């Protein structure tokens, strides 16, 4: 690639998506470190009312999620408008949620796994407000990415390092 083409290359914002416990934060941190990209932990953008609701074992509904998704969309847009790559973690469970976040230079990375795999991760996780009891509500809400969405699906069966390696490999060859 010549230097002019390299200057024109627009790097994406990756949205690491999936149910709670799929490894978004862990893998996101590894990717951000490896790539030198900005990382935004989507959970940090939740209003306190959402955190309190989840902490007491109540699943969020669409009305709870829209303001949170809007904050994430603003972060994504600020990066894509500036031509800056980035990584943001967000469950992005429904297509309608992803539609709020979608843009020309946004790639969804769905961290997918079985209920058992993710349930084991949730029960082993410490110091997180999202209880394992909400996993079933997230799984029932999750809508698979459609072929027309700029997305890659990665199985979470391996170690976080192997998952990050696969994402790096696939992002390098992804057309966005």
C-alpha positions as CSV (number, residue, x, y, z in Angstrom):
1,X,0.0,0.0,0.0
2,X,1.5,3.4,-0.9
3,X,1.6,6.2,1.6
4,X,-1.3,8.1,0.0
5,X,-3.5,5.0,0.2
6,X,-2.4,4.5,3.8
7,X,-3.3,8.1,4.6
8,X,-6.8,7.6,3.1
9,X,-7.5,4.4,5.0
10,X,-10.3,4.8,7.4
11,X,-9.9,2.5,10.4
12,X,-13.1,1.2,11.9
13,X,-14.7,1.4,15.3
14,X,-15.3,-2.1,16.6
15,X,-18.4,-2.7,18.6
16,X,-17.7,-5.8,20.7
17,X,-21.1,-7.2,21.3
18,X,-22.7,-10.1,23.0
19,X,-24.5,-11.1,26.2
20,X,-23.0,-10.3,29.6
21,X,-20.1,-12.6,30.3
22,X,-19.1,-13.2,26.7
23,X,-15.8,-11.5,27.3
24,X,-16.4,-8.0,25.8
25,X,-14.3,-6.1,28.4
26,X,-11.5,-8.6,28.7
27,X,-11.1,-9.0,24.9
28,X,-11.7,-5.3,24.3
29,X,-8.8,-4.4,26.6
30,X,-6.5,-6.9,24.9
31,X,-7.4,-5.6,21.5
32,X,-7.0,-1.9,22.5
33,X,-3.6,-2.7,23.9
34,X,-2.5,-4.6,20.9
35,X,-3.8,-2.1,18.4
36,X,-3.2,1.1,20.3
37,X,-6.8,2.1,19.8
38,X,-9.1,4.0,22.1
39,X,-11.3,1.8,24.3
40,X,-14.7,2.8,25.7
41,X,-16.3,0.4,28.2
42,X,-20.0,0.7,27.3
43,X,-21.0,-0.2,30.9
44,X,-19.4,3.0,32.1
45,X,-22.0,5.0,30.0
46,X,-25.0,3.4,31.7
47,X,-27.0,5.8,33.8
48,X,-27.0,4.9,37.5
49,X,-30.6,3.9,37.3
50,X,-29.8,1.2,34.8
51,X,-26.9,-0.1,37.0
52,X,-29.2,-0.2,40.0
53,X,-31.9,-2.0,38.1
54,X,-29.6,-4.7,36.9
55,X,-27.9,-5.1,40.2
56,X,-31.2,-5.9,41.8
57,X,-31.8,-8.6,39.2
58,X,-34.2,-6.8,36.9
59,X,-33.5,-6.8,33.2
60,X,-33.4,-3.6,31.2
61,X,-36.1,-2.8,28.7
62,X,-35.9,-0.8,25.5
63,X,-36.8,2.4,27.3
64,X,-33.8,1.9,29.7
65,X,-31.4,1.2,26.8
66,X,-32.2,4.0,24.4
67,X,-30.4,6.8,26.3
68,X,-27.4,4.5,26.9
69,X,-27.2,3.5,23.2
70,X,-27.4,7.2,22.3
71,X,-24.3,7.9,24.4
72,X,-22.4,5.0,22.8
73,X,-23.5,6.3,19.3
74,X,-22.0,9.7,20.1
75,X,-18.7,8.2,21.1
76,X,-18.6,6.1,17.9
77,X,-19.5,9.1,15.8
78,X,-16.9,11.3,17.3
79,X,-14.3,8.7,16.4
80,X,-15.5,7.9,12.9
81,X,-15.9,11.6,12.1
82,X,-12.3,12.2,13.2
83,X,-11.1,9.2,11.3
84,X,-9.9,7.6,14.6
85,X,-10.2,3.9,15.2
86,X,-11.7,2.7,18.5
87,X,-13.3,-0.2,20.3
88,X,-16.4,0.0,22.4
89,X,-18.1,-2.7,24.4
90,X,-21.9,-2.9,24.1
91,X,-24.3,-5.8,24.3
92,X,-26.1,-4.6,21.2
93,X,-28.5,-7.4,21.6
94,X,-31.1,-6.4,19.0
95,X,-30.8,-5.2,15.5
96,X,-32.7,-2.0,16.4
97,X,-30.0,-1.3,19.0
98,X,-27.3,-1.9,16.4
99,X,-29.1,0.4,14.0
100,X,-28.5,3.2,16.5
101,X,-24.8,2.5,16.5
102,X,-24.3,1.6,12.9
103,X,-22.2,3.7,10.5
104,X,-20.0,3.2,7.4
105,X,-16.9,2.5,9.5
106,X,-18.5,0.5,12.3
107,X,-17.8,-3.2,12.5
108,X,-19.8,-5.4,15.0
109,X,-17.8,-8.2,16.5
110,X,-20.3,-10.7,18.1
111,X,-18.7,-12.7,20.8
112,X,-20.9,-15.8,20.7
113,X,-21.0,-18.8,22.9
114,X,-23.2,-21.4,24.4
115,X,-25.4,-20.7,27.5
116,X,-23.2,-23.1,29.5
117,X,-19.9,-21.4,28.4
118,X,-21.1,-18.0,29.3
119,X,-23.0,-19.0,32.4
120,X,-19.7,-20.5,33.8
121,X,-17.9,-17.2,33.0
122,X,-20.6,-15.2,34.8
123,X,-20.6,-17.2,37.9
124,X,-16.8,-17.0,38.1
125,X,-16.8,-13.2,37.6
126,X,-16.2,-11.0,40.6
127,X,-17.2,-7.4,41.3
128,X,-19.8,-6.8,38.5
129,X,-23.3,-5.5,39.0
130,X,-24.8,-7.8,36.4
131,X,-26.0,-11.0,38.1
132,X,-25.8,-14.3,36.4
133,X,-29.6,-14.6,36.9
134,X,-30.1,-12.1,34.0
135,X,-28.3,-14.2,31.4
136,X,-31.4,-16.0,30.2
137,X,-33.2,-12.6,29.6
138,X,-30.2,-11.4,27.6
139,X,-30.1,-14.7,25.6
140,X,-33.8,-14.4,24.8
141,X,-33.4,-10.8,23.7
142,X,-30.3,-11.5,21.5
143,X,-30.9,-11.2,17.8
144,X,-28.2,-12.7,15.6
145,X,-26.5,-10.4,13.2
146,X,-27.9,-10.3,9.7
147,X,-25.8,-10.9,6.6
148,X,-26.3,-7.2,5.6
149,X,-24.7,-6.0,8.9
150,X,-21.0,-5.3,8.9
151,X,-20.2,-8.0,11.4
152,X,-18.0,-10.9,12.3
153,X,-18.9,-13.6,14.7
154,X,-16.3,-15.1,16.9
155,X,-16.7,-18.1,19.1
156,X,-15.8,-17.5,22.8
157,X,-14.7,-21.1,23.4
158,X,-11.0,-20.3,23.4
159,X,-8.9,-18.2,25.8
160,X,-9.3,-14.4,25.7
161,X,-5.9,-14.2,24.0
162,X,-6.9,-16.6,21.2
163,X,-10.2,-14.8,20.8
164,X,-8.3,-11.4,20.5
165,X,-5.9,-13.0,18.0
166,X,-8.8,-14.2,15.8
167,X,-10.4,-10.8,15.9
168,X,-7.2,-9.1,14.9
169,X,-6.7,-11.5,12.0
170,X,-10.3,-11.1,10.8
171,X,-10.4,-7.4,11.1
172,X,-7.2,-7.0,9.0
173,X,-9.0,-8.8,6.1
174,X,-12.5,-7.3,6.7
175,X,-13.9,-5.0,4.0
176,X,-15.6,-2.0,5.6
